[in-house]
């Protein structure tokens, strides 16, 4: 690929912090440190991450979609929030950038980053930061420990899919329904049939296609490695996803990471439901926060796919996934038409990995032969 136009950040570098947020890893930037023009911004970020090479060897990307993410943070333009958070998903093998989805894992690091950058003053023992997710307009409140006015990352909370423990970050969501499609049920129905398979297309913060694992010929308890090795299954998941994308009003989603697909099965480790998620057709080692909220929403819908498999009790839903459990707190008003989301929350953790200056390459990498 030809060399990109050089900008002021190429030689001087760009201020950047790398954080693990939930089960993802992202580069966090202040919007003022990036070009205002979206095309120039995206070009710069691709060169910073090394996208266009499967190892992202000439950038700071982690050679996986879960570690090829960017958070752009700025003072909010909305009186209902303190900061604005734009999430960008960058490709790994392909030099692509999309803002068509949120990321609830990367979201976990936005509040601490905003405090460290001085966008929000630290409170007392804890600080609450209201975050507007620019991708959807939804607002979430992140509450985390700031003893003596300093963000505390170390703690005793473990989340499945991330090693070790860290300080808890509570996320309370609002207005998540229809984040990318305009409605909790983008097709207007609780159940659709695609290629003979019943699915629920739902968008409660993330467009997701929910199907029974058994209907795709698997148990739903397979390991990440077994799913990754099943080319036939991944091809079927992709066909299902492409058709669902059109039904959900997203158009041709061949080059997108949404909608995601979650296959459900009866729980087997004391949870509410067992899940296996694909992004877009590659198996996830865990499950995303907003993806879990959407998949769980399908279980609460009258007639929703997988509802009969779930062991529901109260508003707390224990989502089993390949590396553990994700607890979410979710309430829907199903008496309304369409159903409405009353509340949604989750506990995550984040950890600062580095804070400094990152230097972009001069051009996008050329994939190896």
DOROFI-961673 format. One record per residue (C-alpha): residue in three letters; x, y, z. Coordinates in steps of 0.5 Angstrom, whole numbers, always signed. Example, Ala and Ser with C-alpha at 12.3 -4.5 7.8 and 13.67 -1.06 7.14 Angstrom:
% DOROFI-961673
code,east,north,up
ALA,+25,-9,+16
SER,+27,-2,+14
END
This chain:
% DOROFI-961673
code,east,north,up
UNK,+0,+0,+0
UNK,+3,+7,-2
UNK,+5,+11,+4
UNK,+0,+16,+7
UNK,+0,+23,+8
UNK,+5,+25,+14
UNK,+2,+29,+19
UNK,+5,+33,+25
UNK,+4,+27,+30
UNK,+9,+23,+25
UNK,+15,+25,+28
UNK,+13,+28,+35
UNK,+9,+22,+37
UNK,+2,+22,+40
UNK,+0,+22,+47
UNK,-3,+15,+48
UNK,-5,+11,+54
UNK,-6,+3,+53
UNK,-11,+0,+58
UNK,-14,-7,+59
UNK,-21,-5,+59
UNK,-25,-11,+61
UNK,-23,-17,+57
UNK,-21,-12,+51
UNK,-15,-8,+50
UNK,-15,-1,+47
UNK,-11,+5,+46
UNK,-14,+11,+49
UNK,-13,+18,+46
UNK,-16,+25,+47
UNK,-20,+27,+41
UNK,-15,+34,+41
UNK,-9,+30,+40
UNK,-12,+27,+34
UNK,-13,+30,+27
UNK,-20,+33,+27
UNK,-22,+30,+20
UNK,-24,+23,+21
UNK,-21,+20,+15
UNK,-14,+23,+17
UNK,-15,+21,+24
UNK,-17,+14,+22
UNK,-11,+14,+17
UNK,-6,+16,+23
UNK,-9,+10,+28
UNK,-8,+5,+23
UNK,-1,+7,+22
UNK,-1,+7,+30
UNK,-4,+0,+31
UNK,+0,-3,+25
UNK,-7,-5,+22
UNK,-6,-9,+15
UNK,-1,-14,+18
UNK,-4,-20,+21
UNK,+1,-19,+27
UNK,+1,-12,+27
UNK,+8,-12,+28
UNK,+10,-5,+26
UNK,+5,-2,+31
UNK,+2,-3,+38
UNK,-4,-7,+36
UNK,-5,-14,+39
UNK,-6,-18,+33
UNK,-13,-20,+35
UNK,-20,-16,+34
UNK,-20,-16,+42
UNK,-14,-12,+42
UNK,-14,-8,+36
UNK,-19,-2,+39
UNK,-19,+5,+40
UNK,-22,+10,+45
UNK,-23,+17,+43
UNK,-25,+21,+49
UNK,-27,+29,+50
UNK,-31,+33,+54
UNK,-38,+32,+53
UNK,-42,+36,+48
UNK,-48,+34,+52
UNK,-51,+36,+59
UNK,-53,+29,+61
UNK,-45,+27,+61
UNK,-38,+29,+63
UNK,-35,+26,+57
UNK,-36,+23,+50
UNK,-33,+17,+48
UNK,-32,+15,+41
UNK,-30,+7,+40
UNK,-27,+5,+34
UNK,-26,-2,+32
UNK,-19,-3,+27
UNK,-18,-9,+23
UNK,-12,-13,+24
UNK,-11,-17,+17
UNK,-14,-11,+13
UNK,-13,-4,+14
UNK,-20,-2,+16
UNK,-24,+3,+21
UNK,-31,+2,+24
UNK,-35,+6,+29
UNK,-41,+2,+28
UNK,-41,-1,+34
UNK,-40,+0,+42
UNK,-35,-3,+46
UNK,-37,-4,+53
UNK,-31,-7,+55
UNK,-26,-1,+53
UNK,-32,+3,+56
UNK,-29,+1,+63
UNK,-23,+4,+62
UNK,-26,+11,+60
UNK,-28,+14,+67
UNK,-21,+13,+70
UNK,-17,+15,+63
UNK,-22,+22,+64
UNK,-20,+23,+71
UNK,-12,+22,+69
UNK,-13,+27,+64
UNK,-16,+32,+68
UNK,-23,+32,+64
UNK,-26,+30,+70
UNK,-24,+32,+78
UNK,-23,+26,+82
UNK,-29,+25,+88
UNK,-27,+22,+95
UNK,-26,+15,+96
UNK,-30,+14,+89
UNK,-31,+18,+83
UNK,-37,+17,+78
UNK,-36,+19,+71
UNK,-42,+20,+66
UNK,-40,+18,+59
UNK,-44,+19,+53
UNK,-42,+13,+48
UNK,-42,+17,+41
UNK,-43,+11,+37
UNK,-50,+10,+40
UNK,-52,+16,+44
UNK,-53,+12,+50
UNK,-50,+15,+57
UNK,-47,+10,+62
UNK,-45,+12,+69
UNK,-38,+9,+71
UNK,-36,+9,+78
UNK,-29,+7,+81
UNK,-25,+8,+87
UNK,-20,+14,+87
UNK,-18,+14,+94
UNK,-14,+21,+96
UNK,-16,+23,+89
UNK,-12,+18,+85
UNK,-15,+12,+81
UNK,-14,+6,+84
UNK,-13,+0,+79
UNK,-11,-6,+84
UNK,-16,-9,+87
UNK,-19,-16,+89
UNK,-24,-17,+83
UNK,-24,-22,+78
UNK,-27,-22,+71
UNK,-27,-28,+67
UNK,-23,-28,+61
UNK,-18,-23,+64
UNK,-12,-26,+69
UNK,-11,-24,+76
UNK,-15,-19,+80
UNK,-16,-11,+79
UNK,-21,-6,+83
UNK,-28,-6,+81
UNK,-31,-1,+76
UNK,-39,-1,+76
UNK,-42,+1,+70
UNK,-50,+3,+69
UNK,-53,+4,+63
UNK,-59,+8,+60
UNK,-62,+8,+53
UNK,-58,+2,+50
UNK,-64,-1,+46
UNK,-63,+0,+39
UNK,-56,+3,+39
UNK,-54,+1,+32
UNK,-61,-1,+29
UNK,-66,+4,+32
UNK,-70,-1,+36
UNK,-69,-7,+41
UNK,-72,-11,+36
UNK,-69,-9,+29
UNK,-74,-13,+25
UNK,-80,-12,+29
UNK,-81,-19,+31
UNK,-78,-23,+37
UNK,-77,-29,+32
UNK,-74,-30,+25
UNK,-73,-36,+21
UNK,-66,-36,+17
UNK,-64,-42,+13
UNK,-69,-46,+17
UNK,-66,-43,+23
UNK,-70,-40,+29
UNK,-66,-33,+31
UNK,-68,-27,+35
UNK,-65,-21,+32
UNK,-64,-16,+38
UNK,-60,-9,+40
UNK,-59,-7,+47
UNK,-53,-4,+46
UNK,-50,-9,+41
UNK,-53,-12,+35
UNK,-53,-19,+36
UNK,-56,-25,+33
UNK,-58,-31,+38
UNK,-59,-38,+36
UNK,-60,-45,+39
UNK,-53,-48,+39
UNK,-57,-55,+38
UNK,-60,-52,+32
UNK,-53,-51,+29
UNK,-51,-58,+30
UNK,-47,-57,+36
UNK,-48,-58,+44
UNK,-46,-50,+46
UNK,-40,-53,+51
UNK,-35,-53,+46
UNK,-28,-50,+47
UNK,-26,-44,+44
UNK,-21,-48,+40
UNK,-26,-53,+38
UNK,-30,-48,+35
UNK,-24,-44,+31
UNK,-23,-51,+28
UNK,-30,-52,+25
UNK,-29,-49,+19
UNK,-36,-51,+17
UNK,-40,-48,+23
UNK,-36,-42,+22
UNK,-38,-41,+15
UNK,-46,-43,+17
UNK,-45,-37,+22
UNK,-43,-32,+17
UNK,-48,-34,+13
UNK,-53,-33,+18
UNK,-50,-27,+20
UNK,-50,-24,+13
UNK,-58,-25,+12
UNK,-59,-22,+19
UNK,-55,-16,+18
UNK,-60,-15,+12
UNK,-66,-16,+16
UNK,-64,-12,+22
UNK,-63,-6,+17
UNK,-55,-6,+17
UNK,-55,-7,+10
UNK,-49,-11,+7
UNK,-45,-13,+13
UNK,-39,-17,+10
UNK,-34,-12,+12
UNK,-37,-11,+19
UNK,-36,-14,+26
UNK,-43,-13,+27
UNK,-48,-16,+28
UNK,-45,-21,+33
UNK,-47,-28,+33
UNK,-49,-32,+40
UNK,-51,-39,+40
UNK,-54,-41,+47
UNK,-55,-48,+51
UNK,-58,-50,+58
UNK,-53,-48,+63
UNK,-48,-53,+66
UNK,-44,-49,+71
UNK,-49,-46,+76
UNK,-51,-40,+71
UNK,-57,-38,+67
UNK,-55,-39,+60
UNK,-49,-42,+57
UNK,-46,-38,+51
UNK,-41,-39,+45
UNK,-40,-32,+41
UNK,-37,-31,+34
UNK,-34,-24,+32
UNK,-36,-24,+26
UNK,-35,-31,+25
UNK,-29,-33,+29
UNK,-30,-35,+36
UNK,-30,-31,+42
UNK,-26,-33,+48
UNK,-31,-30,+53
UNK,-37,-25,+51
UNK,-37,-18,+50
UNK,-41,-14,+56
UNK,-46,-10,+51
UNK,-46,-17,+47
UNK,-48,-20,+53
UNK,-54,-15,+55
UNK,-57,-16,+48
UNK,-56,-24,+48
UNK,-59,-24,+55
UNK,-65,-19,+53
UNK,-67,-25,+48
UNK,-68,-29,+54
UNK,-73,-24,+57
UNK,-77,-23,+51
UNK,-84,-28,+51
UNK,-82,-33,+46
UNK,-75,-31,+45
UNK,-70,-36,+42
UNK,-67,-39,+48
UNK,-72,-37,+53
UNK,-74,-44,+54
UNK,-66,-46,+56
UNK,-65,-41,+61
UNK,-66,-42,+69
UNK,-68,-35,+70
UNK,-69,-32,+77
UNK,-69,-25,+79
UNK,-66,-19,+75
UNK,-59,-22,+75
UNK,-57,-26,+69
UNK,-50,-31,+70
UNK,-48,-31,+63
UNK,-43,-37,+62
UNK,-38,-37,+57
UNK,-32,-41,+55
UNK,-27,-38,+60
UNK,-32,-37,+66
UNK,-38,-32,+68
UNK,-41,-25,+66
UNK,-46,-23,+71
UNK,-51,-17,+69
UNK,-57,-14,+72
UNK,-62,-13,+67
UNK,-70,-11,+67
UNK,-74,-11,+61
UNK,-82,-9,+61
UNK,-85,-14,+56
UNK,-92,-11,+57
UNK,-90,-6,+53
UNK,-90,-6,+45
UNK,-84,-6,+43
UNK,-81,-8,+50
UNK,-77,-3,+54
UNK,-71,-4,+57
UNK,-72,-1,+65
UNK,-65,-2,+67
UNK,-58,-5,+65
UNK,-51,-6,+69
UNK,-45,-10,+70
UNK,-38,-10,+74
UNK,-32,-10,+70
UNK,-25,-8,+71
UNK,-19,-4,+68
UNK,-12,-4,+68
UNK,-7,+2,+66
UNK,-1,-2,+62
UNK,+3,+4,+59
UNK,+2,+12,+59
UNK,+6,+16,+54
UNK,+8,+17,+47
UNK,+6,+13,+41
UNK,+10,+14,+34
UNK,+6,+12,+28
UNK,+9,+8,+22
UNK,+10,+12,+15
UNK,+5,+8,+12
UNK,+0,+2,+12
UNK,+4,-5,+12
UNK,+3,-9,+6
UNK,+1,-16,+8
UNK,+6,-22,+8
UNK,+6,-26,+2
END
